[in-house]
Every structure is written in C-alpha cells, then in structure tokens.
Amino acid sequence: MATTTTTTTTTQLCALLMVLSSTGLADDVTNLTLKPDSTAVRLFTEDELKRYDGSEEGHPIYMAIKGVVFDVSKGKEFYGKGSPYNSLVGRDSTRAVAKMSLDPADLTPDTTGLSEDQLRSLDSVFQGTYKTKYPIVGYTAARLLNPDGSPNKRFTPEPQPQLRTKEEF
C-alpha cells in the first residue's frame, strides 16, 4: 500500500514538473523570490480528497469545484459533519454546484450534458462565491492530468489575489 501511494505521489510530482517545464514556467519558478506568506498548494487524488469530508473534528474541510480544491472550513456550519451541504465536501462537486443539487448522482466533476444556464451558474458561483470566500489549497489530479495520465499542458493555476493560499497544517 505504501509503495502504491509513493508511486502515485512520485508520478503526480513528475507530471507537475513536466507541465511546468513544457510551459516554460520551470525557469520562472527557479527565479522566484518567495514572499514570507506564500506557500505551495498541493495535488489531490480522489482518495486523498475524501479524507477532508468534515467527519473528523479539528481537521480541515475541503471541496473541489472545476478541479480546484478549496478549504471551506470557515463555513463549517454549512459543510461540516451533519450540516446541509456536507455531501458536497471531500470530493469534486462541480456538477452538483452547477445544478444546485444535492442528489448523489450529481456529486461528480462531470459537466457532460449541462445546459448553458447551468454552466453560467457554475462559473458565477465558482468566481463569485468560492474564489472570493475560500482559500485555494490545491488541485485535483484530474485538473493537472489528462485522462491518459499525461500532463495537461493547458493547466494554469487559478489566480486568487484577494486570498492567500495556504497549506493544510
């Protein structure tokens, strides 16, 4: 089990480095001067994200939308264990947010078949609520990698100038 986790993490790290290299960001990264309050965000697999579902007291609560993982812990009364929107956390709930749905069938990142109105609603909630209210702590593997496991060369980190990104601990 530990070997599988190590292999998965190593593969993900290599993919991220390949994306950075292919976009020319690798050179920029080596020349960066880090600000004291800047910290790295992380890559989440589906299994890793499940651990942040609000079930453990004192642990952060994470939710992904469009492959961006947000720390929604400050909204514990909405997302914590036993709360109204707890089913949305610990996973990528893109479809559910777009449809304003808590149906278990909608708790997925899949946007196939959504109407134009639902996609506009998704973008509005993503930009106007989550990006302005909750810090970005990482990205799902699906956002960084193509279905075949190769790096997504179109990946760019989401800007969030009004909030600082943070690490989980």
N, C-alpha and C positions, 0 to 999 in steps of 0.2 A: 504494500500500500504506500509506504513512504517513498519507494522508488518511483511509483507511478506519479505521485504528487511532485517529486523533484523533477522528473522528466517533463511533466506538463508545464511546470513553472519555468524550466530551462527553455523549453520550446517557445513559450509565450515571450520570454525575455529576448530570445533570438529574433523572433518575429518583429518585436517592437524595434529592436536595433536595426533590422533590415529596413523597416519602414522609415526610420529616421535617416538612415544612410541614403535610401533611394530618393528622399525628398530634399536632400541637401541640408537637412536640419542637424545632422550629426556634427558638422563643422561648427554650426551656430551654437550647439549645446556645449561644445568644448570651450567656447569663448565667452560663455555666460558668466556674469558676476551675480551670484545669488544674493538676494535680499534676505535679511535675517528672518523675516516672517514667511518666506517662500518654502514650501515643502512639496515633495513629489506626490503625485496621485498614483493610484495603483490599478492593475489589471485584475478583473474579477471573472472567474469561471462561474457557471450557473451554480455549482455546488458550493463555492465559496460565498456567493451572494446569499444563499439560503440561510447561512449562519446569522445573518443580521435581520431577522424577521420580527424582532421585538419580543421574543419569547424569554430572553434572559435579561433579568433586571440589571441595570448598570452598563449594559453593552449598547453600542450604537445601533440605530435602526437605519437601514439603507434601502433605497428603492431606485430602480433604474427605469429611465424613460429614454427611448431612442438610443439605447446603449450607453447613456451617461448615468453614472451612479451618484445619487445624491444622499447626503446624510440628513434624514428627516427627523432626527432625534428630538429637535426642539418642538416638533409637532407631535410629541408622544401621545397627547390626548386624542389625536386623530389616527395615528399609525401604530401605537403601542399594542401590546397584548390585550385582547378583548375590546379594542376600540373599533369604531365604524369602518375604517379603511385599512385595517390590519392585513386583509387579504392581498393588498397591493404591494406589501413590502417583502424584502428578501428575494426579489425576482425582478425581471424586466416586465413592467406592466403597461407597455406602450399602447397596446390595443384597448385595454380597459380605460385608460385615460382618454384616448380618442373618442371612445363611445360613451364615456361617463357611465361605465358599467362595473358592477362587482360580480358579474357572472363568472364562475370559474373557467368557462370556455374562453373568456376574453383576457385571462391573465397570461398574456404572451407578448413577445415583441413583434409578432407577425401583423403587418398592416395590410395584407392582401385583402382586396375587396372593400376597403373602407371608402366611404363617399368623400367627395371633395370637401363638404362641410365638416365631416369628422376629421379629416386631415388638417384643415384650417384650425379647428378647435384644438387639436393636438399641438400644433405649433404655437398657438396662443397660450395655452396652459404651460407648455414647456418653457417658453420665453418669459411670459408674464408672471408666472407663479413660481415654478421650481427654480429657474436660474436666478431669480431675484430674491428668493426667500431661503433657499437651502444651498449649502456649500457642495461643490463637486468634489468627490473623493476618489473617483476613478472611472473606468470604462469597462464595459463587458467585453469578453473575448470576441463576441460576435461583431462588435463595432470596430475592433482592431484587425480582425482576420476575415478573409473571405471564406465561404463555405468549404473550400478545399484545403483550408489551413494556411494558405499563403497570405502574406501581409496585404492589408487593404491600403494601397498606395494613395487613396484619396482621403485617408484619415487625417483629420486635423483636430487638435484639442479645442474644446468649447471655450470661448472667452467668457470670463465671469468677473469683470472688473469691479463690480460692486461688492464682491465677497472674496475672501481669501480661501484657497483650497486648503485642506488640512488632512493630516494623517489620522488614522483611527485611534491611535494610542499616543 
